[in-house]
Structure formats: C-alpha cells, structure tokens
Amino acid sequence: MNNIIVLPLIIPIFTAVILVFLRNYIVVQRMITITTMIAVSIISFFLLELVQREGIIKLDFSGWKPPFGILFVADTFSVLMVLTSSIVTVFCLLYAFSTIGERHENMFIYSFVLLLVGGVNGSFLTGDIFNLFVCFEVMLMASYVLVALGGEKVQLRESLKYVLINVIGSSIFLIALAYLYSTVKTLNMAHIAERVAEAGQDPMLTTVALVLFIVFSLKAGLVLFFWLPGSYVVPPTAVQALFAALLTKVGVYALIRTFTLMFPHQPEVTHTIIGIFAGATIILGCMGALASRNVLTIAAYNIVIAVGFILIGLAVGTESAIAGSVYYLIHDMVAKALLFLLVGMMVYLTGEKLIDHMSGLIRNYPLFGWIYFLTMLALVGIPPLSGFVGKVLIGKGSIEAGSYVLLFLGFASSLVVLFSLLKIFLSSFFGETIITNEDKKPLPIASMASFIALALCMIAIGLGAEQLLVYVQDATNILVNPSIYIDAILSES
C-alpha cells in the first residue's frame, strides 16, 4: 500500500516519455495528459485520506531502511500540496487545450508540463534533502524549456536570466549539501533533524541553514525576485498559471519544512532573518504592483506579495501562524492560477497588455468580468472566500507573538493587492468597450469551464473551512512538533 506514495511522481514522468512518441497526435496527447492528471488527483486524494487514517506513511526504496536509502514520505502537509497542485494542473490543461495552439503542442509542451508536475510532486514528497535537489532539477529543467518554448525574442532573453539565476541557486544548494553532510553525516531530513537536536544547532549549522534559506528564497521569489516578473509572463498563459501556482510554492514549502523540521533551534537568528526578508518582499512587491500598468506584470508582483505574506507565518512561528501559512498556501495556488488565466484571456481578447488600452470588457463578457471580481475579492481576503481564513490565522499568530510590524505589513499588503487588481477591474472592464461586434472573439468553452471550476474551488476552500481545517491542523501539528515526523521515519516498523 505504501507504494502509492511515489505514484504522483512517476506517473507524470512516465507519461511524459510516452507523449514524446505521439507528437503528431495532438488530440491523443490531450486526452492522455488530462487523464493522467485526473488520475494523479484521485490518487492524491486517496493518499490524503490514508494519511489521515494511518498517520505518516513512508516508502523505503530497495529495502534500505532510513537513514540509508532513498525515502519518500507522505504526511498531511506534503499530500495537501500534491493534491492542490494536481487539481490546479487539470484546470490549467483544460484552458491550454482551447488556447495554446498546435505550434506549441507540436513542441512537446504536454511532456514538459508533466515533467514539471512530476518534479513538483517529488519535491513535496521526498524525505531526503539530496532527492529534494534532484526533484528541484527535474522541475527546473522542464521549466527552462517551457519559458523558452516558442522561440520569441523576449522569451529567449528572459529564459537566459531565468536559467542563470536558477543554475546559481542550484550550485549554492550543492555546496550547502556538502557542508551539511560533512557536519551531520546524513541527508535524510528526519535524521538531520535528530542529529541537529542531539548536537545542538551550532554556528556552523546555523550558517548552513542560512545558505539553504538563500537557495530556497531564490526559488520562492523572496526578496531576490528580480527575475520573476519578466520570466513568468513570457510563456503561454496556461504555463504562466502553472508557474504562478506551483514553482514559487515549492520554494515556500522547502523553507517551511527546513525551518520547522531540521533547523528550528535558533529562531532568534533564522526566523528573525526570515521575518526581515518577508517584510522586505512585501514592500518591494507592493511597489512593483502599484507602479505597473501591465496586467501580466501586476499579476506577477502579486505572486511576490503572497510569498512574503505566507512566510510571515513561518517567521512568527506560532501554531496559529503556521496553520495560516498552510491554509493560505492552498488558497494561493488556486487563486494565482485563476488570476493568470484571467489576465491572459484579457490579453487574448484585446491584443493589449496595458490597462490604459483596455476598457468595457464586462459589456462583452459579463460572466468573465465577474469571475475576475470574485478572484480579486478572494486574493484580498474578503470572507467567506478562500483567502480569508489564512489571513485571519496568520494575523492571530502575529498578535500572539507580538509581531506587530509584520502584522501591519501583511494586512497593509491586502490594501495594495486590492488597489492593484481593482485598477485593472475599473480600467479594463468598465467604460466604453474597445471591442466591436465584428472584432469580438468568442470565449473558448474549455477556458470558461476552467475559470468556473477554479472559482468554485476558491469558494469551496472558503465555505468549507471547517472541513479543510481538520487537515490543515493535522499538518500544522506535525510542523510544530517535529518529533512526530522524526519518530515516524526513523522507527523500525
């Protein structure tokens, strides 16, 4: 039964290889790709229920017991991330089928999307920090291709920047792993946590922790996000949505896992730095969102703001704050995917990216306009939509810890998010329409279905908070009590 843990990794990767041989059969590629992701979503949901019944589940490859072998671990936090990423991918693919065009479909785009998802899911499920590096690389190699796919000049320019920053990050990651192994003689996350707890987190280990923090901050877009607004807006819209929903969230996940499990013992150093970076990220992200008139760039800076807000919960470190971060992570994966699909459709319908050149969209596409409005409310945190509960929990945790500066920055960022998205809504959806009846493009049915499905997910995350909090609180309990994770992994059973 434990073999199910690895399926969200291997099924997308094997399917990606199969699709390479079906290049000329676009419809078959679509059917296989979306069937694969629906299957992974179902498996992930089954795995989540299994973890709820039986506790943390592990898979030891080749019979090598921890800490010696390759290890995959399913706890509530990791499986929630896998389930959310799989569901979001299904709806992004649905959008892609009606908009992306045969030119991209003939370039193996679905193979690379599945490789990306496999790397993301592997990053969530691995119990070994070296395998985390490997899964990062699988994810990043696929993303390198997806950024450049199409070969336009702006894509090639941004892809060079994107590849360079991630290659530097990966090199630093390897250096950190070498120092970590030389110090604790293990790369199993639970074993690292046990060794650090036994020996004490000395200055050397704290330095290694801070190097890992820099690496994961690069992946998450925390302060060092100068590459993100350009790189995330050049691929096709469906790929933009996947990047917004998944890539930075893997970095956030790695930060939360690292500083709750392996290096939680010097919070006056590590968590203070995380708090400073989170606050600076929010400020810089807000400045970018306020300054831009490009709908895609505004959406990209909203990714940055959300990353800073989520990591307030980690910096504060209370149980309520961490629960808020987990809840808000789930919300943000869904909401950011929908936001990018919506603004991408705005560009498709108008042929413009600047809000000054758009107006009156709601007259031609009323349901589309009100779904955008609903998304804006969810991202701001208006109850009872999905963003509300996470913001309340992070705010409660910040008050409990006396972190009033972070509390202020976090909730002030909600006003900036409101302003930045509202200026798109007022400028682009209201006023005189720029689209004549002759120029009006029909909204693809599959795209509209993906908008409605993701909007319903946002509503369900908000209205179903009581049910979802059962899983979130279980995930939080493991994060704030790392001994539960360590005992489950290193026990002989």
Backbone torsions as a table, in degrees:
resi	resn	phi	psi	omega
1	MET	NA	-34.2	-178.4
2	ASN	-64.9	-18.8	179.8
3	ASN	-62.1	-18.0	179.6
4	ILE	-62.2	-23.5	-177.2
5	ILE	-57.9	-38.6	-172.3
6	VAL	-85.3	-10.0	-175.8
7	LEU	-62.2	-39.9	177.8
8	PRO	-62.5	-15.8	174.8
9	LEU	-90.9	-51.4	-169.3
10	ILE	-79.6	-31.0	-179.1
11	ILE	-63.2	-49.7	177.7
12	PRO	-61.9	-37.4	-177.5
13	ILE	-69.0	-44.6	178.0
14	PHE	-65.0	-38.8	178.0
15	THR	-65.1	-37.7	177.9
16	ALA	-58.9	-39.8	178.6
17	VAL	-66.4	-42.6	-179.9
18	ILE	-61.3	-40.4	-177.3
19	LEU	-64.1	-24.1	178.2
20	VAL	-59.1	-33.1	-177.5
21	PHE	-86.7	1.7	-178.7
22	LEU	-118.9	32.2	-173.2
23	ARG	-55.9	-38.8	-174.3
24	ASN	-87.7	2.7	-178.0
25	TYR	-116.0	78.9	-171.8
26	ILE	-62.9	-45.9	-178.0
27	VAL	-62.5	-40.3	178.2
28	VAL	-64.5	-41.0	177.1
29	GLN	-58.8	-45.3	-179.9
30	ARG	-60.4	-47.4	-177.2
31	MET	-62.1	-45.0	-178.7
32	ILE	-66.1	-42.3	-176.9
33	THR	-63.4	-49.6	-176.7
34	ILE	-72.3	-32.9	175.0
35	THR	-63.2	-40.4	177.8
36	THR	-59.9	-46.5	-176.8
37	MET	-72.3	-32.3	174.0
38	ILE	-64.8	-41.5	178.1
39	ALA	-63.1	-41.8	178.8
40	VAL	-64.9	-37.7	177.6
41	SER	-63.0	-44.2	179.1
42	ILE	-64.1	-43.7	178.2
43	ILE	-61.4	-41.5	-179.7
44	SER	-64.0	-40.5	178.0
45	PHE	-65.2	-42.7	176.9
46	PHE	-61.6	-41.0	179.0
47	LEU	-64.4	-38.8	178.2
48	LEU	-61.8	-44.7	178.8
49	GLU	-66.2	-35.7	178.4
50	LEU	-64.8	-42.4	177.9
51	VAL	-63.9	-38.1	178.5
52	GLN	-63.4	-36.7	-178.5
53	ARG	-78.6	-42.0	-168.2
54	GLU	-109.7	-7.4	-176.8
55	GLY	87.6	-166.3	-177.1
56	ILE	-61.8	133.7	-179.0
57	ILE	-115.5	140.4	179.2
58	LYS	-129.0	155.7	176.6
59	LEU	-129.6	116.8	178.7
60	ASP	-99.0	117.4	-179.0
61	PHE	-76.3	140.6	174.0
62	SER	61.2	18.9	175.8
63	GLY	78.5	3.4	178.1
64	TRP	-79.9	118.8	-177.9
65	LYS	-77.7	150.9	175.8
66	PRO	-57.9	141.4	10.9
67	PRO	-99.8	20.8	-168.9
68	PHE	-91.8	-29.4	-174.3
69	GLY	-102.8	178.2	173.7
70	ILE	-71.4	134.5	-170.6
71	LEU	-132.6	133.4	168.8
72	PHE	-116.1	140.8	-174.4
73	VAL	-131.2	133.3	174.6
74	ALA	-115.4	107.5	167.3
75	ASP	-116.5	175.0	-172.2
76	THR	-60.6	-39.4	-178.6
77	PHE	-62.6	-51.2	-176.9
78	SER	-64.7	-39.5	-177.2
79	VAL	-73.0	-34.0	173.4
80	LEU	-59.0	-41.1	178.7
81	MET	-66.2	-42.4	179.2
82	VAL	-63.6	-45.0	-179.5
83	LEU	-62.5	-45.5	-179.3
84	THR	-64.1	-45.0	-179.3
85	SER	-63.6	-36.3	-179.1
86	SER	-69.2	-43.1	179.1
87	ILE	-64.9	-44.5	178.6
88	VAL	-59.9	-41.0	-179.4
89	THR	-62.6	-38.6	177.8
90	VAL	-55.8	-47.0	-175.9
91	PHE	-75.7	-30.8	174.2
92	CYS	-66.3	-38.0	176.5
93	LEU	-65.8	-40.1	178.0
94	LEU	-58.4	-42.3	176.0
95	TYR	-63.9	-43.0	-175.6
96	ALA	-62.0	-37.3	-175.6
97	PHE	-59.0	-30.7	-176.0
98	SER	-99.1	-4.2	-173.1
99	THR	-130.5	-23.2	-163.9
100	ILE	-78.7	-28.6	175.1
101	GLY	88.1	150.6	-175.7
102	GLU	-66.3	-26.8	180.0
103	ARG	-57.7	-46.6	178.2
104	HIS	-74.6	-35.3	-178.5
105	GLU	-66.1	-27.7	176.4
106	ASN	-80.1	-3.4	179.6
107	MET	-102.7	24.3	176.6
108	PHE	64.6	31.8	-176.3
109	ILE	-62.1	-36.6	-178.1
110	TYR	-70.3	-32.9	175.1
111	SER	-62.2	-43.8	-177.8
112	PHE	-72.9	-31.8	174.4
113	VAL	-63.3	-43.0	179.6
114	LEU	-67.5	-37.2	174.9
115	LEU	-63.1	-40.5	176.9
116	LEU	-59.3	-47.8	-179.1
117	VAL	-64.7	-40.0	177.4
118	GLY	-60.4	-43.6	177.6
119	GLY	-65.2	-39.4	178.1
120	VAL	-62.9	-49.3	-178.9
121	ASN	-64.6	-37.6	176.6
122	GLY	-63.7	-38.0	177.7
123	SER	-62.5	-38.4	178.6
124	PHE	-70.0	-33.4	-169.7
125	LEU	-98.0	-15.9	-176.5
126	THR	-68.6	146.2	176.4
127	GLY	-109.8	12.1	-176.3
128	ASP	-127.5	128.9	-173.4
129	ILE	-71.3	-25.6	173.7
130	PHE	-70.7	-39.2	175.9
131	ASN	-66.6	-26.8	172.5
132	LEU	-61.6	-42.6	175.8
133	PHE	-60.1	-44.6	-179.1
134	VAL	-62.2	-46.2	-180.0
135	CYS	-66.4	-36.4	172.6
136	PHE	-55.3	-44.7	-175.9
137	GLU	-68.7	-38.5	175.3
138	VAL	-58.9	-48.0	178.8
139	MET	-60.5	-45.8	-175.9
140	LEU	-70.7	-38.7	178.5
141	MET	-60.5	-41.2	176.9
142	ALA	-66.0	-40.5	-178.6
143	SER	-67.6	-32.4	177.0
144	TYR	-58.1	-45.5	-179.5
145	VAL	-66.8	-43.2	-176.5
146	LEU	-65.8	-33.2	177.3
147	VAL	-65.7	-40.5	-174.2
148	ALA	-91.0	-11.2	-173.2
149	LEU	-61.0	121.2	-175.8
150	GLY	121.7	-30.5	171.6
151	GLY	72.0	16.7	177.0
152	GLU	-71.4	155.0	-174.3
153	LYS	-57.3	-45.3	-178.4
154	VAL	-65.9	-33.8	177.7
155	GLN	-65.7	-44.0	-179.4
156	LEU	-64.6	-39.2	178.6
157	ARG	-64.0	-48.4	-178.3
158	GLU	-70.1	-32.7	179.8
159	SER	-67.0	-35.0	176.9
160	LEU	-62.4	-44.1	177.9
161	LYS	-64.0	-43.7	-178.9
162	TYR	-63.6	-45.9	179.9
163	VAL	-64.6	-44.2	-177.0
164	LEU	-60.3	-47.5	-177.2
165	ILE	-65.9	-35.3	-179.5
166	ASN	-77.6	-31.9	174.2
167	VAL	-65.1	-41.6	176.1
168	ILE	-61.7	-45.2	178.6
169	GLY	-60.3	-41.8	-180.0
170	SER	-66.6	-36.9	178.1
171	SER	-64.7	-42.8	177.7
172	ILE	-64.7	-37.6	177.7
173	PHE	-58.3	-46.9	179.6
174	LEU	-62.1	-40.9	178.6
175	ILE	-62.3	-44.1	178.9
176	ALA	-62.1	-40.8	178.5
177	LEU	-63.5	-37.8	179.7
178	ALA	-64.2	-45.5	178.2
179	TYR	-66.0	-38.3	179.3
180	LEU	-63.7	-45.1	-179.4
181	TYR	-66.6	-38.5	180.0
182	SER	-65.4	-22.9	-177.7
183	THR	-91.0	-47.2	-173.8
184	VAL	-107.6	-7.5	175.4
185	LYS	61.7	32.1	176.8
186	THR	-161.2	155.5	176.3
187	LEU	-122.6	-0.1	173.6
188	ASN	-70.9	126.3	-172.4
189	MET	-60.3	-43.3	179.9
190	ALA	-65.7	-39.0	179.8
191	HIS	-69.5	-38.4	174.7
192	ILE	-58.2	-46.6	-179.4
193	ALA	-59.9	-41.8	179.7
194	GLU	-65.8	-45.0	-179.5
195	ARG	-63.7	-42.8	179.9
196	VAL	-64.6	-40.7	178.7
197	ALA	-65.1	-37.5	-179.3
198	GLU	-71.5	-44.7	-174.1
199	ALA	-87.6	-18.9	-174.9
200	GLY	89.9	143.3	-178.8
201	GLN	-83.8	87.0	-177.2
202	ASP	-75.2	174.1	-177.9
203	PRO	-56.3	-34.8	179.5
204	MET	-63.3	-46.5	-179.8
205	LEU	-68.0	-36.3	177.0
206	THR	-64.6	-37.1	176.4
207	THR	-64.4	-44.0	176.6
208	VAL	-60.0	-42.3	178.9
209	ALA	-60.0	-39.6	-179.3
210	LEU	-71.9	-32.2	174.7
211	VAL	-65.7	-43.6	175.2
212	LEU	-61.2	-36.2	177.2
213	PHE	-60.0	-42.3	179.1
214	ILE	-63.7	-43.6	-179.7
215	VAL	-59.8	-52.3	-176.9
216	PHE	-69.5	-28.1	175.8
217	SER	-65.8	-38.0	175.7
218	LEU	-61.2	-43.3	-179.7
219	LYS	-67.2	-36.9	-175.4
220	ALA	-83.4	-16.3	-175.0
221	GLY	79.3	35.2	-179.2
222	LEU	-93.4	111.7	-176.1
223	VAL	62.1	-53.5	-177.6
224	LEU	-83.6	60.8	-172.0
225	PHE	-113.3	15.6	-174.3
226	PHE	-58.6	-24.4	-179.1
227	TRP	-81.9	-20.6	-166.9
228	LEU	-71.6	-50.8	-175.1
229	PRO	-58.8	-34.1	178.4
230	GLY	-77.9	-45.0	-174.2
231	SER	-70.2	-33.4	-173.6
232	TYR	-81.4	-8.4	-175.7
233	VAL	-110.8	5.4	-178.5
234	VAL	-98.5	-24.2	177.2
235	PRO	-72.8	175.5	172.1
236	PRO	-57.9	156.3	-171.9
237	THR	-56.2	-43.5	-178.7
238	ALA	-61.4	-37.3	178.2
239	VAL	-71.0	-40.0	174.2
240	GLN	-54.4	-45.1	-179.0
241	ALA	-63.8	-39.8	177.5
242	LEU	-65.3	-43.0	177.4
243	PHE	-59.9	-46.5	-178.5
244	ALA	-62.7	-37.8	-176.0
245	ALA	-80.4	-33.8	-167.3
246	LEU	-112.0	-47.2	-165.8
247	LEU	-64.9	-51.7	-179.9
248	THR	-65.7	-28.1	-177.9
249	LYS	-69.9	-27.9	174.6
250	VAL	-65.6	-41.3	176.1
251	GLY	-63.5	-41.6	177.4
252	VAL	-63.3	-44.4	177.8
253	TYR	-57.2	-46.0	-178.9
254	ALA	-62.6	-39.0	177.2
255	LEU	-63.5	-45.9	-179.4
256	ILE	-63.5	-44.9	-179.4
257	ARG	-64.4	-41.9	-177.2
258	THR	-65.3	-44.7	-171.7
259	PHE	-95.2	2.6	167.8
260	THR	-106.3	-26.7	-177.0
261	LEU	-101.1	-57.9	-169.5
262	MET	-89.3	-38.2	-173.4
263	PHE	-130.3	60.2	179.7
264	PRO	-96.4	5.9	-164.5
265	HIS	-92.0	-10.4	177.7
266	GLN	-125.1	59.2	-175.5
267	PRO	-63.2	-26.4	179.5
268	GLU	-65.1	-20.1	175.7
269	VAL	-100.6	-62.4	-172.1
270	THR	-65.6	-48.8	-175.1
271	HIS	-73.5	-27.4	173.8
272	THR	-65.3	-42.9	177.9
273	ILE	-65.2	-41.1	176.7
274	ILE	-59.3	-42.9	178.9
275	GLY	-62.7	-42.4	178.5
276	ILE	-62.3	-45.4	179.6
277	PHE	-65.0	-39.7	179.5
278	ALA	-62.9	-45.5	179.1
279	GLY	-63.3	-44.1	179.5
280	ALA	-64.0	-37.7	179.0
281	THR	-63.4	-43.5	178.3
282	ILE	-60.7	-46.2	-178.6
283	ILE	-62.0	-48.5	-178.1
284	LEU	-67.3	-38.7	177.8
285	GLY	-63.9	-40.5	177.9
286	CYS	-64.0	-41.3	178.8
287	MET	-61.4	-43.8	179.1
288	GLY	-64.5	-43.0	-179.7
289	ALA	-65.0	-37.5	-179.6
290	LEU	-71.9	-33.4	-174.5
291	ALA	-80.4	-26.2	-171.1
292	SER	-84.0	150.2	172.6
293	ARG	-116.8	3.5	179.0
294	ASN	-91.8	123.7	-174.6
295	VAL	-61.4	-36.2	-179.9
296	LEU	-69.8	-41.3	179.9
297	THR	-67.4	-39.7	176.4
298	ILE	-59.4	-44.5	178.0
299	ALA	-61.7	-39.8	-179.9
300	ALA	-64.3	-41.9	178.6
301	TYR	-68.3	-25.9	174.4
302	ASN	-68.9	-26.8	170.9
303	ILE	-61.3	-47.4	-178.0
304	VAL	-60.2	-46.0	179.3
305	ILE	-58.4	-43.7	-178.4
306	ALA	-64.8	-38.7	178.0
307	VAL	-60.7	-46.5	177.8
308	GLY	-61.0	-41.2	-179.0
309	PHE	-65.3	-44.0	179.8
310	ILE	-60.0	-40.7	-175.8
311	LEU	-78.0	-8.3	167.8
312	ILE	-59.1	-41.6	179.6
313	GLY	-59.4	-42.0	178.0
314	LEU	-67.7	-42.2	-179.2
315	ALA	-63.1	-41.5	179.3
316	VAL	-67.2	-46.6	170.4
317	GLY	82.6	0.6	177.5
318	THR	-78.9	163.4	-177.8
319	GLU	-61.9	-41.8	179.1
320	SER	-63.0	-42.6	-177.6
321	ALA	-65.8	-42.8	179.6
322	ILE	-67.5	-38.8	174.8
323	ALA	-59.8	-40.0	177.1
324	GLY	-63.1	-39.9	178.7
325	SER	-63.7	-42.7	179.1
326	VAL	-63.5	-46.2	-178.9
327	TYR	-63.5	-44.0	-177.4
328	TYR	-69.4	-30.8	174.7
329	LEU	-58.4	-47.7	-179.9
330	ILE	-61.1	-48.9	178.4
331	HIS	-57.3	-46.5	-171.5
332	ASP	-69.7	-31.7	176.6
333	MET	-61.7	-42.3	179.9
334	VAL	-72.8	-49.4	-173.7
335	ALA	-66.9	-39.4	-179.6
336	LYS	-70.2	-36.1	175.4
337	ALA	-60.0	-46.0	-179.6
338	LEU	-65.3	-41.5	179.6
339	LEU	-59.1	-44.8	-178.6
340	PHE	-70.1	-35.4	175.6
341	LEU	-63.9	-39.3	-179.0
342	LEU	-67.7	-48.2	-178.7
343	VAL	-69.7	-30.9	174.8
344	GLY	-64.3	-38.6	176.6
345	MET	-67.8	-34.7	175.5
346	MET	-59.9	-43.2	178.4
347	VAL	-65.0	-41.1	179.5
348	TYR	-62.4	-42.5	-175.2
349	LEU	-72.9	-34.3	-173.4
350	THR	-104.8	-22.3	-173.7
351	GLY	73.5	13.0	-178.5
352	GLU	-124.4	154.3	176.6
353	LYS	-114.6	-21.3	-178.2
354	LEU	-89.7	133.4	-177.2
355	ILE	-64.9	-21.9	178.7
356	ASP	-68.0	-19.5	-177.3
357	HIS	-103.8	8.5	177.9
358	MET	-120.7	147.7	172.0
359	SER	-170.2	154.8	171.9
360	GLY	73.2	16.0	-176.8
361	LEU	-61.3	-32.1	-175.3
362	ILE	-68.9	-21.3	176.1
363	ARG	-70.0	-36.4	-179.5
364	ASN	-87.6	-32.3	-174.1
365	TYR	-135.0	72.5	-173.2
366	PRO	-62.3	-45.0	-178.9
367	LEU	-64.4	-41.1	176.6
368	PHE	-57.5	-44.7	-179.7
369	GLY	-63.7	-41.5	-178.4
370	TRP	-75.4	-25.9	172.2
371	ILE	-66.5	-39.6	174.8
372	TYR	-59.6	-44.9	-179.8
373	PHE	-60.2	-41.4	178.2
374	LEU	-63.5	-41.1	178.2
375	THR	-62.6	-42.8	177.7
376	MET	-58.7	-45.3	179.7
377	LEU	-63.0	-39.8	179.4
378	ALA	-64.8	-41.5	-179.5
379	LEU	-69.5	-31.1	176.3
380	VAL	-72.2	-30.1	180.0
381	GLY	101.4	30.6	179.3
382	ILE	-78.7	128.7	178.4
383	PRO	-71.8	150.7	4.5
384	PRO	-99.4	29.7	-176.3
385	LEU	-77.2	176.2	-164.8
386	SER	-65.6	-28.3	-176.4
387	GLY	-78.3	-13.1	-171.9
388	PHE	-68.0	-50.5	-172.4
389	VAL	-63.5	-44.3	179.7
390	GLY	-61.4	-41.0	179.7
391	LYS	-66.5	-40.0	179.0
392	VAL	-63.6	-42.6	-178.9
393	LEU	-66.8	-42.2	177.6
394	ILE	-65.0	-41.2	177.0
395	GLY	-62.0	-43.6	178.7
396	LYS	-61.3	-44.2	179.0
397	GLY	-64.3	-37.7	178.9
398	SER	-65.3	-39.5	177.8
399	ILE	-66.1	-42.1	179.0
400	GLU	-59.5	-37.1	-178.0
401	ALA	-89.4	-4.8	-178.3
402	GLY	73.1	22.1	-179.1
403	SER	-89.9	71.5	-171.8
404	TYR	-75.8	-27.8	177.8
405	VAL	-66.3	-47.6	177.9
406	LEU	-63.9	-37.7	177.2
407	LEU	-59.6	-46.0	179.9
408	PHE	-63.0	-47.0	-179.0
409	LEU	-62.0	-41.8	-178.6
410	GLY	-61.4	-46.9	-176.4
411	PHE	-82.0	-25.2	171.6
412	ALA	-66.5	-32.8	178.5
413	SER	-64.5	-28.4	177.2
414	SER	-62.6	-36.5	177.8
415	LEU	-67.4	-37.8	178.8
416	VAL	-68.4	-41.8	176.2
417	VAL	-58.5	-45.2	178.3
418	LEU	-59.1	-47.9	-177.9
419	PHE	-63.7	-45.5	-175.5
420	SER	-66.2	-39.9	-179.8
421	LEU	-80.4	-29.3	178.4
422	LEU	-70.2	-33.3	178.7
423	LYS	-67.3	-31.9	173.1
424	ILE	-65.7	-46.1	-176.4
425	PHE	-62.1	-47.5	-176.7
426	LEU	-71.2	-39.6	-176.8
427	SER	-77.7	-37.9	-170.8
428	SER	-95.4	-29.2	-175.0
429	PHE	-99.2	-23.3	-179.6
430	PHE	-108.3	174.2	-177.8
431	GLY	90.7	-169.2	-179.4
432	GLU	-71.0	131.3	179.9
433	THR	-69.7	140.8	178.5
434	ILE	-96.6	-2.1	-176.2
435	ILE	-106.3	115.3	177.2
436	THR	-78.1	166.3	178.7
437	ASN	-61.2	-32.6	179.6
438	GLU	-71.5	-33.9	-177.3
439	ASP	-89.8	-8.5	-174.4
440	LYS	-64.5	124.6	177.2
441	LYS	-94.8	138.7	176.3
442	PRO	-72.0	142.6	174.4
443	LEU	-73.1	123.5	178.7
444	PRO	-57.3	136.4	-176.6
445	ILE	-60.9	-42.3	-179.1
446	ALA	-64.2	-37.7	177.9
447	SER	-64.8	-44.9	179.6
448	MET	-62.9	-36.4	177.8
449	ALA	-63.6	-38.5	179.3
450	SER	-68.4	-38.2	176.7
451	PHE	-61.3	-48.3	-178.0
452	ILE	-63.9	-42.3	-178.8
453	ALA	-63.2	-45.2	-179.8
454	LEU	-68.6	-36.4	176.0
455	ALA	-62.9	-40.9	177.0
456	LEU	-65.1	-35.0	175.6
457	CYS	-62.6	-43.0	178.1
458	MET	-61.0	-43.8	178.8
459	ILE	-64.0	-42.4	-179.1
460	ALA	-64.6	-38.9	178.7
461	ILE	-63.9	-34.5	178.3
462	GLY	-77.4	-52.3	-177.8
463	LEU	-71.1	-28.0	179.9
464	GLY	-94.9	27.2	-176.1
465	ALA	-57.8	-39.0	-177.2
466	GLU	-61.9	-41.8	179.2
467	GLN	-71.9	-43.4	-178.5
468	LEU	-67.6	-32.6	-179.1
469	LEU	-63.7	-23.8	175.1
470	VAL	-59.3	-45.1	179.2
471	TYR	-72.9	-41.6	-178.9
472	VAL	-63.1	-42.0	-179.7
473	GLN	-68.0	-34.4	175.6
474	ASP	-65.8	-43.0	176.7
475	ALA	-61.7	-42.2	-179.8
476	THR	-65.1	-39.5	179.7
477	ASN	-59.1	-39.6	178.3
478	ILE	-70.8	-37.3	-179.2
479	LEU	-67.9	-40.1	-178.0
480	VAL	-86.2	-11.5	175.7
481	ASN	-125.5	76.0	-173.7
482	PRO	-60.5	-20.0	178.5
483	SER	-60.4	-29.1	177.7
484	ILE	-62.5	-46.8	179.3
485	TYR	-65.0	-47.0	-176.9
486	ILE	-61.4	-46.6	-179.5
487	ASP	-64.0	-38.0	-179.4
488	ALA	-66.5	-33.4	-176.8
489	ILE	-83.8	-43.6	-171.7
490	LEU	-92.0	-1.6	176.9
491	SER	-69.5	157.5	-175.6
492	GLU	-75.7	-21.4	-176.1
493	SER	-69.1	NA	NA
